[in-house]
Amino acid sequence: MTNSYPPVPQPEVQNTRFSVIIRVAFFVALVIISRFAVNAPLQVFGTVVAATVGLYLAGILANVFTMRVFDRRPLADIGLQVNLASGRNFAFGVLMGGGAAALMLWAPLLAGTGHLVAKPDIQTNIPSLIFYLAALLFAATGEELIFRGYAFQLLVEKMGPFATILPVSVLFGFAHGMNPNASRLGIANTIIWGILLGYAFLRTHDLWLPIGLHFSWNAILPLFGVNLSGHTIDVTRYTYRWDLMPIWSGGSYGPEGGLLTTIFVVSLFFALTKVPVVQQPARVAPSLNDPF
């Protein structure tokens, strides 16, 4: 669904190539500095909080300070406006990402090539489940702020969407290359995920759809007892045992290192072209508002 909006007033911005390079470099530097600066204080609350909330704070700080220093923009301009359209786009993202992950893991169970095995030493409780979901929401939001936020949108405006999405997605993929048990296929799948999330932004001009996709996919995998990007997160009494070769199941990295994820993420792309999301006005990349 595409809505018509009146032209959005834009701050006076020097849109030269050098200006964009300075802004992007400043943004990247702030991400790195913020990540290190917040990590030590957050370690008091544990490694999970430091990793997830740390990502979120780094994303927020980098976007807020870069936008205020150079353009005097509010944070909402990168697609974080709160309205009914935002809620609808986020809901579509949650349903699609979570639905794809659940279907990917239910299919082997129904075919007899996957099995849920009880772990008697692990007990599921509501507080730990809420903590786990909140941590993953912080992490997904932080990664979207970093990889699809202000710097990404500046590059979309200057270089065009397709010239921006692929290189940023490659960086997104290789940023996960240091995860435990990372594999070439796992990195390739994460690059494909980056392309999907970039396309989700193009469809809505906000970050709510990619945040919903990213969060719900990440949330569903550990609920089935599989590793998430190489990390084991114990939140249920079950672990998932595969009767498939690692090329399909992803092995120790989790499903994201296997061909099942490749198939389902590509399928998500085609589904995303049809879902009736709401397109909102793009502010950092106003050229996206122009009809094709």
C-alpha positions in Angstrom: 0.0 0.0 0.0 1.4 3.4 -1.0 0.1 6.6 0.6 0.5 10.0 -0.9 2.1 12.6 1.3 2.8 16.3 0.9 6.4 17.2 0.4 8.4 17.0 3.6 10.5 20.1 4.5 14.1 19.2 4.6 17.0 20.8 6.5 19.6 22.6 4.5 22.2 19.9 3.7 25.4 20.1 1.7 24.8 17.0 -0.4 28.3 16.9 -1.9 30.3 13.6 -2.0 32.8 14.9 0.5 30.1 15.9 2.9 28.5 12.5 2.8 31.9 10.8 3.3 32.5 13.0 6.4 29.1 12.2 7.8 29.4 8.4 7.2 33.0 8.4 8.7 31.8 10.3 11.7 28.9 7.9 12.2 31.1 4.8 11.9 33.6 6.2 14.4 30.8 6.9 16.8 29.5 3.4 16.5 33.0 2.0 17.3 33.7 4.4 20.2 30.2 4.0 21.7 30.5 0.2 21.5 33.7 0.2 23.6 32.5 3.0 25.9 29.3 1.3 27.0 30.6 -2.2 27.1 32.5 -2.0 30.4 29.7 -0.4 32.5 27.1 -2.8 31.1 29.3 -5.8 32.0 28.1 -5.3 35.6 24.7 -6.6 34.4 26.1 -9.6 32.6 27.5 -10.5 29.2 24.0 -10.7 27.5 23.1 -7.2 28.6 26.5 -5.8 27.5 26.2 -7.4 24.1 22.5 -6.6 23.3 21.9 -3.3 25.1 25.4 -2.3 24.1 24.5 -2.7 20.4 21.3 -0.6 21.0 23.1 2.2 22.8 25.8 2.3 20.1 23.2 2.6 17.4 21.2 5.3 19.2 24.3 7.4 20.1 25.8 7.2 16.7 22.6 8.2 15.0 21.5 11.0 17.4 24.9 12.7 17.6 25.7 12.5 13.9 22.3 13.8 13.0 22.4 16.6 15.5 26.0 17.7 14.7 25.5 17.9 10.9 21.8 18.3 10.1 20.0 19.2 13.4 17.6 16.3 12.7 15.4 14.5 15.2 16.0 10.7 15.6 12.5 10.0 14.1 13.8 11.2 10.6 15.6 7.9 10.0 12.3 6.1 10.1 11.5 5.8 13.8 8.3 7.9 13.7 5.6 6.5 15.9 2.2 6.2 14.2 -0.4 3.7 13.1 1.6 2.9 9.9 4.7 2.2 12.0 2.8 -0.3 14.1 1.4 -2.0 11.0 4.8 -2.3 9.4 6.3 -3.7 12.6 3.5 -6.2 13.0 4.0 -7.4 9.4 7.7 -7.8 10.1 7.1 -9.8 13.2 4.6 -12.1 11.5 6.8 -12.7 8.5 10.1 -13.2 10.2 8.8 -15.3 13.0 6.5 -17.2 10.7 9.3 -18.1 8.3 11.6 -19.2 11.2 8.9 -21.3 12.7 7.9 -22.9 9.4 11.6 -23.7 8.7 11.9 -25.6 11.9 8.5 -27.2 11.9 8.9 -28.7 8.5 11.8 -31.1 9.5 9.8 -32.1 12.6 6.8 -33.0 10.5 9.1 -34.8 8.0 10.9 -36.8 10.8 14.3 -35.2 10.0 14.2 -33.0 13.1 13.5 -33.9 16.7 12.9 -31.9 19.9 14.8 -33.5 22.7 14.0 -32.6 26.4 16.8 -31.3 28.6 15.9 -32.1 32.2 18.4 -29.6 33.7 16.8 -26.6 32.0 13.5 -25.1 33.3 11.5 -22.5 31.4 10.2 -19.6 33.4 8.3 -16.4 32.4 10.9 -13.8 33.8 13.8 -15.4 31.9 11.6 -15.6 28.7 10.7 -11.9 29.0 14.4 -11.0 29.6 15.4 -13.1 26.6 12.8 -11.4 24.3 13.7 -7.9 25.5 17.5 -8.6 25.0 16.9 -9.8 21.4 14.7 -6.8 20.6 17.4 -4.4 21.8 20.0 -6.3 19.7 17.9 -6.3 16.6 17.0 -2.6 16.9 20.7 -1.7 17.6 21.8 -3.6 14.4 19.2 -1.9 12.3 20.1 1.5 13.7 23.7 0.8 12.8 23.3 -0.9 9.4 20.1 0.7 8.1 20.2 4.0 10.0 21.4 7.5 9.1 24.6 6.5 7.3 22.9 3.9 5.2 20.1 6.3 4.3 22.6 9.1 3.4 24.3 6.6 1.0 21.0 5.6 -0.5 20.3 9.3 -1.3 23.8 9.9 -2.7 24.6 6.5 -4.4 21.2 5.1 -5.0 19.5 2.2 -3.2 21.0 -0.8 -5.0 24.5 0.6 -5.0 24.2 1.0 -1.2 22.3 -2.2 -0.1 24.8 -4.7 -1.5 28.1 -3.3 0.1 26.3 -2.6 3.4 24.9 -6.1 3.4 28.4 -7.5 2.8 29.6 -5.6 5.8 26.6 -6.9 7.8 27.5 -10.4 6.8 31.2 -10.2 7.7 30.4 -8.5 11.0 28.9 -11.9 12.0 32.0 -13.7 10.8 33.6 -13.6 14.2 30.6 -15.4 15.8 31.3 -18.9 17.2 31.4 -21.6 14.5 30.8 -19.1 11.7 31.0 -20.6 8.2 31.1 -19.3 4.7 27.5 -20.3 4.1 26.5 -18.6 7.4 28.1 -15.4 6.3 26.5 -15.7 2.8 23.1 -16.2 4.4 23.7 -13.1 6.6 24.5 -11.1 3.6 21.3 -12.2 2.0 19.5 -11.3 5.2 21.1 -7.8 4.9 19.8 -7.4 1.4 16.3 -8.4 2.5 16.4 -6.0 5.4 17.6 -3.2 3.1 14.8 -4.0 0.7 12.4 -3.9 3.7 13.5 -0.3 4.4 12.9 0.6 0.7 9.4 -0.8 0.8 8.3 1.3 3.9 11.0 4.1 4.2 11.0 3.3 8.0 12.9 1.0 10.2 9.9 -0.7 11.8 9.5 -3.4 9.1 13.2 -4.5 9.2 13.3 -4.4 13.0 10.2 -6.6 13.1 11.7 -9.1 10.6 15.1 -9.1 12.4 13.7 -9.4 15.9 11.1 -12.1 15.3 13.5 -14.4 13.3 16.1 -14.1 16.1 13.4 -14.7 18.8 12.0 -17.9 17.3 15.2 -19.9 16.7 16.2 -20.4 20.3 12.6 -21.2 21.3 13.1 -24.3 19.2 16.4 -25.1 20.9 18.7 -24.3 18.0 21.8 -22.0 18.0 21.4 -18.4 16.9 24.3 -17.2 14.8 26.6 -19.6 16.6 25.3 -18.7 20.1 23.5 -21.1 22.4 20.6 -19.5 24.3 18.9 -21.8 26.7 15.3 -20.5 27.1 13.3 -23.7 26.8 13.6 -27.3 28.0 14.3 -28.6 24.6 17.2 -28.9 22.1 16.7 -29.5 18.4 18.4 -32.7 17.0 18.8 -32.9 13.2 18.9 -35.9 11.0 20.1 -33.7 8.2 23.6 -33.0 7.0 25.2 -29.8 8.3 25.0 -28.2 4.8 21.2 -28.2 5.4 21.0 -27.7 9.2 23.9 -25.3 9.7 25.7 -27.6 12.2 27.0 -25.9 15.3 26.4 -22.4 13.9 22.6 -23.0 13.9 20.1 -23.0 10.9 21.5 -19.7 9.6 24.6 -21.6 8.5 22.5 -24.0 6.3 20.7 -24.1 3.0 17.3 -24.2 4.8 17.8 -20.6 5.8 18.9 -19.7 2.2 15.7 -21.1 0.9 13.5 -19.4 3.5 15.1 -16.0 3.3 14.9 -15.9 -0.5 11.2 -16.9 -0.1 10.8 -14.1 2.4 12.0 -11.6 -0.2 9.3 -12.7 -2.7 6.7 -12.5 0.1 7.8 -9.0 1.0 7.1 -7.8 -2.5 3.4 -8.7 -2.0 2.7 -7.8 1.7 0.5 -4.6 2.0 2.9 -2.5 4.1 2.5 1.3 4.4 5.1 3.4 2.8 6.0 6.5 4.9 7.8 9.7 3.8 11.6 9.3 3.6 13.3 12.2 5.2 17.1 11.5 5.0 16.7 10.1 1.5 13.9 12.2 0.1 14.6 11.0 -3.5 12.9 7.7 -2.5 9.6 9.7 -2.3 9.7 10.4 -6.0 7.5 8.0 -8.1 9.4 5.5 -10.2 
